[in-house]
Amino acid sequence: MMIKKMMISISAAALLLVGTVAPMQAAKSENAKPIKVLLDAKTIQFPDAQPFQDDNDYVMVPIRFVSEALGAKVGWEKIGNKLAVSIKNDAHSVAMTVGQNTATVDGQTKTYETKIILKKNRTFVPLRLVSEGLDQTVEWYKVSRWVWIGKREIAPLEGQQVSIEPYKKTIGTIPALLKDETGKAYDKVLIFKQSCLPIKLLRDIYSVEPYTASNGTPYLRMRVKTKSTAGPIFFLTKNKDARFRYPTDDLMKDNGDGTKMIYYPIYSSGDELFQGVKNYKTFKLQDIEYIGFRLQGDGYIPMMVNPWKGN
C-alpha cells in the first residue's frame, strides 16, 4: 500500500462511548464480538493474533500489521531480558519496550494507560500509540467494535463481475429477482466475501452477522447507513432455490450514529405461501450459500458468500 508521507502532528481523536469514558477505552459488549481495524475504510487482515480489550478495557492492536499497513517498518531487539520494539517511517520514529507503559515518540516520552505486551509472539500496543506514534486519526465505534484509522469514506464494492448463467436457474426460482427495479434483466453477478465489508451499495453496509432473538428466532442482522429502513435481500440456498426476505421493521434499532440495525428473518412463512415450501421452519442459516442484494440499473447482482454455511 502506497501511503503519502505523514506530516508531524498529534491528531488522536476518539469517538467516546458514553459520558466520560477515557479516550481509546472501550466498554466491553455483551456478546464480545471481535474487534476489527479499518484503514481508510478497508479492513486490515490479521493472520493470527487479533486485536482485543485488556483487563482495563483498553483496545490493544498488533502493532506490526497496523504499522506495515501504514508504510512503516518494525524492528525488534533483545536488550538484556527485555524486548525493544522500534517503528520508523519517513517522518516518525517510535521506540518502546515490552512490559512498559511508555514509548519514545519522535524523541518525546509518552505515557499510556496500559502496558505494551507480548501475546502469541505479537507485540500489542494501546490504540492511542498508533495515533501519536504514526500520526493518524483514530476513532473507536462501540456498536460495531471497529477501530477506524484515517478516512471513513466507504468505497463502492469492487471485484470481477461474472456471468449470471451459473446462478440464473437458482435465482430464477423467484423470476422477479432476475430483473432490477427498473425492469432491466441482470446479466452478471459480483461475488464478494464478508471480509470486504464495509461496502457501498444502495446504502453503506457496515456489517452482516447472525442474530438470535430472545424467543429463539434466527435472523441475519445488518448495520446499514440509512435514514429510514433498508430494502429486501434474498438467499440462494443449497437446495438450489431462492428465498426472498424483507426486513423486520419492528426490530429495527437506531444506533444514534446515522446507522441502523436491520433484521432479516432466516425462515419465513412467505416461503410456504408463495413457493409451497411446507417445512419452511427447518430452514437454517447454514443452508444459505449466498446472500443477494438488489441494485438499480447497475446490471449485476452483488452476492456475499455465506461464511456460516454448512458443508
C-alpha positions in Angstrom: 0.0 0.0 0.0 1.3 3.3 -1.0 1.0 5.8 1.8 1.7 9.5 1.5 4.4 10.9 3.7 2.9 11.8 7.0 3.0 15.3 8.5 4.3 15.7 12.0 1.4 16.3 14.3 -0.6 14.5 17.0 -4.1 14.0 15.9 -5.7 11.4 18.1 -9.5 11.5 18.1 -11.7 9.1 19.9 -15.4 8.7 19.4 -16.3 8.5 23.1 -18.7 5.8 24.1 -20.7 7.4 26.9 -20.1 10.5 29.1 -16.6 10.5 30.5 -15.2 7.2 29.1 -11.5 7.7 28.6 -10.1 8.1 25.0 -9.4 4.8 23.3 -11.1 3.0 26.2 -13.9 0.7 25.1 -16.8 -0.7 27.1 -17.0 -4.5 26.5 -20.0 -5.7 24.6 -22.3 -8.3 26.0 -21.6 -10.7 23.1 -17.9 -9.9 22.9 -17.8 -9.5 19.2 -14.3 -9.5 17.6 -12.6 -6.1 17.2 -11.9 -5.1 13.6 -9.4 -2.5 12.5 -10.0 -0.5 9.3 -7.5 1.7 7.5 -9.2 4.2 5.1 -12.4 2.1 5.4 -10.7 -1.1 4.4 -10.3 -4.0 6.9 -6.8 -4.8 7.9 -6.4 -8.6 7.9 -4.6 -10.2 10.9 -3.4 -13.7 10.1 -3.1 -14.9 13.7 -3.2 -12.6 16.8 -6.3 -10.5 16.8 -7.0 -7.1 18.5 -8.6 -7.3 21.9 -9.5 -5.4 25.0 -7.2 -5.8 28.0 -8.4 -6.0 31.7 -8.6 -2.2 31.8 -11.0 -2.2 28.8 -8.4 -0.5 26.5 -8.2 -1.6 22.9 -4.9 -3.3 22.1 -3.7 -3.8 18.5 -0.9 -5.8 16.9 1.5 -3.1 16.1 3.4 -4.8 13.3 0.4 -5.3 10.9 -1.0 -1.8 11.6 2.4 -0.2 11.1 3.2 -2.0 7.9 -0.3 -1.2 6.5 0.7 2.5 7.1 4.0 2.1 5.3 6.2 1.9 8.4 8.9 -0.6 9.3 9.0 -2.5 12.5 12.2 -3.8 14.2 12.9 -5.9 17.3 16.0 -6.1 19.5 16.6 -8.1 22.7 18.3 -5.9 25.3 19.2 -7.9 28.3 16.0 -9.7 29.3 13.8 -7.1 27.7 12.4 -6.8 24.1 12.7 -3.4 22.5 10.5 -2.6 19.5 11.0 0.2 17.0 8.8 1.7 14.3 10.0 4.0 11.6 8.7 5.7 8.5 9.8 8.8 6.5 8.5 11.2 9.2 8.4 9.5 12.5 10.2 7.1 14.8 8.8 5.2 17.9 10.8 3.2 20.4 9.1 1.1 23.1 9.8 -1.8 25.4 7.5 -4.7 26.1 6.2 -4.6 29.7 6.3 -0.8 30.0 3.6 1.8 29.5 5.8 4.4 28.0 7.2 5.0 24.5 9.5 7.5 22.9 7.8 9.2 20.0 10.0 11.4 17.9 12.3 11.9 20.9 9.5 12.7 23.4 8.4 10.3 26.1 4.7 9.4 26.0 2.8 7.6 28.8 -0.1 5.3 28.0 -3.0 3.9 30.1 -1.8 0.3 29.8 1.3 -1.6 29.2 2.8 -2.8 25.9 2.6 -6.6 25.9 3.8 -9.6 24.0 1.0 -12.1 23.3 1.1 -15.0 20.9 4.5 -13.8 19.7 3.0 -10.5 18.7 3.6 -7.0 20.2 0.3 -5.4 21.2 0.1 -1.7 22.0 -2.6 0.7 23.2 -4.6 2.2 20.4 -3.6 5.7 21.3 0.0 4.8 20.5 -1.0 4.3 16.9 -2.4 7.8 16.6 0.5 9.5 18.4 3.3 7.4 17.0 2.1 7.2 13.4 0.2 10.4 13.2 -3.2 9.0 12.4 -6.7 10.0 13.3 -8.2 7.0 15.2 -11.8 6.5 16.3 -13.5 3.7 18.2 -17.0 2.7 17.3 -18.9 1.0 20.1 -21.7 -0.6 18.2 -19.6 -2.4 15.6 -16.5 -2.7 17.8 -14.4 -1.3 14.9 -11.3 0.8 15.1 -11.2 3.4 12.3 -7.9 4.7 11.2 -7.7 7.5 8.6 -10.5 8.2 6.2 -14.0 6.9 6.8 -15.4 7.3 3.3 -16.7 3.8 2.3 -15.8 2.8 -1.2 -18.2 1.1 -3.7 -18.0 -2.7 -4.0 -15.2 -3.7 -6.3 -14.4 -7.0 -7.9 -14.8 -9.1 -11.0 -18.3 -9.4 -12.4 -19.0 -12.8 -13.8 -21.9 -14.2 -15.9 -25.1 -14.8 -14.2 -25.7 -18.0 -16.1 -24.3 -20.5 -13.4 -26.7 -18.9 -10.9 -29.6 -18.0 -13.2 -31.7 -21.1 -12.6 -31.4 -20.8 -8.8 -32.1 -17.1 -8.8 -35.0 -17.6 -11.3 -37.0 -19.8 -8.9 -38.2 -16.3 -8.0 -38.4 -14.8 -11.5 -38.7 -11.2 -10.2 -35.1 -11.4 -8.9 -33.7 -11.7 -12.4 -34.6 -8.0 -13.1 -33.8 -4.9 -11.3 -36.4 -2.4 -10.0 -36.4 -0.6 -13.4 -37.3 -3.9 -15.2 -33.8 -4.4 -16.8 -32.6 -8.0 -16.7 -29.4 -8.7 -14.8 -26.7 -10.4 -16.8 -23.9 -10.6 -14.3 -23.2 -11.2 -10.6 -20.4 -10.0 -8.4 -19.4 -12.4 -5.7 -17.7 -11.0 -2.6 -16.8 -12.1 0.9 -17.7 -10.8 4.4 -14.1 -9.6 4.8 -14.9 -7.0 2.0 -17.2 -5.1 4.4 -17.9 -2.2 4.8 -19.0 -1.6 1.2 -21.2 0.9 -0.6 -24.2 -0.5 -2.5 -27.5 1.4 -2.5 -26.6 2.1 1.1 -23.4 1.8 3.1 -23.3 -1.7 4.6 -21.0 -2.0 7.6 -21.6 -5.5 8.9 -23.5 -8.7 8.4 -23.9 -11.2 11.2 -26.1 -13.8 12.7 -28.5 -12.9 15.5 -30.9 -14.9 17.6 -33.8 -13.2 19.3 -34.8 -13.9 22.9 -37.5 -16.2 21.7 -35.0 -18.3 19.7 -36.0 -16.9 16.2 -32.9 -16.6 14.0 -32.1 -13.5 11.9 -29.4 -12.0 9.8 -28.5 -8.7 11.2 -27.0 -5.9 9.2 -25.7 -2.5 10.2 -26.7 -0.1 7.5 -26.4 3.7 7.0 -29.9 4.8 6.4 -32.5 7.4 7.5 -35.4 5.1 7.2 -35.1 1.3 6.6 -33.4 -0.9 4.1 -34.6 -2.8 1.1 -35.2 -6.6 0.7 -32.5 -9.2 0.2 -32.6 -12.8 -0.9 -30.9 -16.1 -0.1 -29.6 -18.6 -2.6 -29.8 -22.0 -0.8 -28.0 -25.3 -1.0 -31.3 -26.7 -2.3 -30.9 -24.6 -5.4 -33.7 -22.2 -4.8 -34.1 -18.6 -3.8 -35.8 -17.2 -0.7 -36.9 -13.5 -0.6 -36.6 -11.6 2.6 -38.0 -8.2 3.8 -36.6 -6.5 6.9 -38.5 -6.9 10.1 -39.1 -3.2 10.8 -40.4 -3.9 14.3 -36.9 -5.0 15.4 -35.0 -2.2 13.6 -32.7 -0.3 16.0 -31.3 3.2 15.6 -27.6 3.3 16.6 -27.6 7.0 17.0 -24.7 7.5 14.6 -26.5 7.6 11.3 -26.7 3.8 11.1 -29.4 1.3 12.0 -29.5 -2.4 12.8 -31.7 -4.1 10.2 -33.0 -7.6 10.9 -33.9 -10.2 8.2 -35.6 -13.5 9.2 -33.8 -16.7 8.3 -37.0 -18.5 7.7 -40.3 -17.0 6.6 -43.9 -18.2 6.2 -43.7 -16.5 2.8 -41.7 -19.5 1.6 -44.8 -21.7 2.0 -47.3 -19.1 0.9 -45.5 -18.1 -2.4 -43.2 -21.1 -3.1 -45.0 -24.0 -1.5 -42.2 -24.9 0.9 -44.1 -26.9 3.6 -41.2 -27.3 6.1 -40.0 -23.7 5.9 -39.3 -23.5 9.6 -36.5 -26.1 9.3 -34.5 -23.7 7.1 -31.3 -22.6 8.8 -28.5 -20.1 8.3 -26.2 -23.0 7.3 -28.5 -23.8 4.3 -27.7 -20.4 2.7 -24.9 -20.3 0.1 -25.2 -16.7 -1.0 -26.8 -13.5 0.4 -28.0 -11.4 -2.6 -28.7 -7.7 -2.8 -30.8 -5.8 -5.3 -29.5 -2.8 -7.2 -31.0 -0.4 -9.7 -29.5 -0.1 -13.2 -26.0 -1.5 -12.5 -26.5 -4.6 -14.5 -25.2 -7.0 -11.8 -26.3 -8.6 -8.6 -23.9 -8.4 -5.6 -23.9 -11.7 -3.7 -22.0 -12.3 -0.5 -20.7 -15.8 0.2 -22.3 -17.0 3.4 -19.3 -17.6 5.8 -21.6 -19.6 8.1 -22.8 -22.1 5.5 -22.6 -25.8 6.3 -20.7 -28.4 4.3 
